[in-house]
């Protein structure tokens, strides 16, 4: 008779087929085997009456340049740091909220001069994809801010045309 070494447990199966027979004989685990505690549903809370939020577009802020020169970047608070975030259009103008930063890029409707599509902005080239360039003025300076919002050139063209219509109405 062969003796097996045991350390804290005693083997009950001698062969692999014996082990499979024992494992297969146990009933399958079902939800009725172990019941989860029941929770009472929360009381009905009526929805808040909020204003409709303006539509958002996700994209990248490429920077703001001064006087049409790509190497002269605007260093005012909130306009220097590039980054990913969300662009919204509201009653005051264009807002770009960067992720992980508190400063927003804000361009008022009255300051905007026009929107166009380019392939590079502030030294950033995105493989020939469309970049939305917004020309505007602040304190007598001509500025241009660039945003990358997606690959679809036709959708970006429609967005730029819509911006130009809104700028003309402001």
C-alpha positions in Angstrom: 0.0 0.0 0.0 1.3 3.4 -1.0 1.4 6.1 1.7 0.8 9.7 0.7 2.3 12.7 2.6 -0.3 15.0 4.0 0.2 18.4 5.4 -3.0 19.7 6.9 -5.3 17.9 4.5 -6.2 14.4 3.5 -6.6 13.6 -0.1 -10.0 12.0 -0.9 -9.4 11.3 -4.6 -6.8 8.9 -5.9 -7.1 9.6 -9.6 -8.3 12.4 -11.9 -11.4 10.5 -12.9 -12.4 10.1 -9.2 -11.9 13.9 -8.7 -14.1 14.7 -11.7 -16.8 12.4 -10.5 -16.9 14.2 -7.2 -16.9 17.7 -8.7 -19.6 16.7 -11.2 -21.8 15.3 -8.5 -22.3 18.7 -6.7 -25.4 20.6 -7.6 -24.8 23.7 -9.8 -24.7 27.1 -8.1 -28.0 28.9 -8.6 -29.4 32.1 -7.3 -31.7 30.2 -5.0 -28.7 28.6 -3.3 -27.6 31.9 -1.8 -30.2 34.6 -1.7 -29.1 38.2 -1.9 -30.5 40.7 0.7 -33.5 42.6 -0.6 -33.3 46.4 -0.8 -36.3 48.7 -0.6 -36.5 51.0 -3.6 -35.7 54.6 -3.0 -38.7 57.0 -2.7 -39.7 58.7 -5.9 -37.9 61.9 -6.4 -39.3 64.2 -9.1 -36.9 65.4 -11.8 -35.4 68.8 -11.4 -36.6 71.6 -13.7 -33.3 72.4 -15.3 -32.5 74.5 -18.3 -31.6 72.6 -21.4 -27.8 72.3 -21.4 -26.0 73.5 -24.5 -24.7 70.9 -26.9 -21.1 69.7 -26.2 -18.4 68.6 -28.5 -15.4 66.7 -27.3 -12.0 67.7 -28.7 -8.6 69.3 -28.2 -7.6 72.9 -27.6 -4.4 73.7 -29.6 -3.7 77.2 -28.2 -4.3 80.8 -29.0 -1.8 82.7 -31.2 -1.2 86.5 -31.4 -1.3 88.5 -34.6 -1.4 85.5 -37.0 2.1 84.3 -36.0 2.1 80.6 -35.0 5.1 81.0 -32.7 3.6 83.8 -30.7 1.2 82.2 -28.2 -1.1 84.1 -25.9 0.0 83.5 -22.3 -3.1 85.1 -20.6 -4.7 83.1 -17.8 -6.5 80.1 -19.3 -5.3 80.5 -22.9 -1.8 79.1 -22.8 -2.2 75.5 -21.8 -3.3 73.0 -24.5 -5.4 70.0 -23.6 -8.4 67.8 -24.1 -11.9 68.8 -23.1 -15.4 69.8 -24.1 -16.5 72.7 -26.3 -19.9 74.3 -25.7 -21.7 77.2 -27.4 -24.0 79.2 -25.1 -25.6 82.6 -25.0 -22.3 84.3 -24.0 -20.1 82.7 -26.6 -17.8 79.7 -27.0 -16.4 77.9 -23.9 -13.8 75.1 -23.9 -13.5 73.3 -20.5 -10.3 71.4 -20.3 -10.2 68.1 -18.4 -8.3 68.3 -15.1 -7.9 72.1 -15.2 -10.2 74.8 -13.7 -9.5 77.5 -16.3 -11.8 77.7 -19.3 -11.1 79.1 -22.7 -13.9 81.7 -23.2 -14.4 83.6 -26.4 -17.4 86.0 -26.3 -19.7 86.3 -29.4 -18.9 90.1 -29.7 -15.2 89.5 -29.8 -15.3 86.8 -32.6 -14.5 87.9 -36.1 -14.8 84.6 -38.1 -14.3 80.9 -38.1 -12.4 78.8 -40.7 -10.9 75.4 -41.2 -7.2 74.9 -41.4 -4.8 71.9 -41.2 -2.4 73.3 -38.5 -2.5 75.8 -35.7 0.1 77.2 -33.2 2.7 74.7 -34.4 0.4 71.7 -34.1 -0.3 69.6 -37.2 -2.8 66.8 -36.8 -2.1 64.7 -39.9 -4.0 67.0 -42.2 -7.2 66.7 -40.2 -9.4 69.8 -40.0 -8.7 72.3 -37.2 -11.3 74.9 -36.3 -9.7 78.3 -36.2 -11.6 81.2 -34.6 -10.3 84.7 -35.2 -11.2 87.2 -32.5 -10.0 90.3 -30.7 -9.2 91.1 -27.1 -7.8 94.4 -25.8 -7.0 95.6 -29.3 -5.0 92.4 -30.1 -5.8 90.1 -33.0 -6.0 86.5 -31.7 -6.7 83.1 -33.2 -7.7 80.0 -31.2 -7.5 76.5 -32.6 -9.7 73.5 -31.8 -9.6 69.9 -33.1 -13.1 68.4 -32.8 -13.0 65.4 -35.2 -12.0 63.8 -38.4 -15.1 64.5 -40.5 -14.2 67.5 -42.7 -17.9 67.9 -43.8 -19.2 68.0 -40.3 -16.5 70.5 -39.3 -17.3 72.7 -42.3 -21.0 72.7 -41.3 -19.9 73.7 -37.7 -17.7 76.5 -38.9 -20.5 77.8 -41.2 -22.9 77.7 -38.3 -20.4 79.6 -36.1 -20.0 82.2 -38.9 -23.8 82.7 -39.0 -24.0 83.2 -35.3 -21.0 85.6 -35.3 -22.8 87.6 -38.0 -25.9 87.8 -35.9 -24.1 88.8 -32.7 
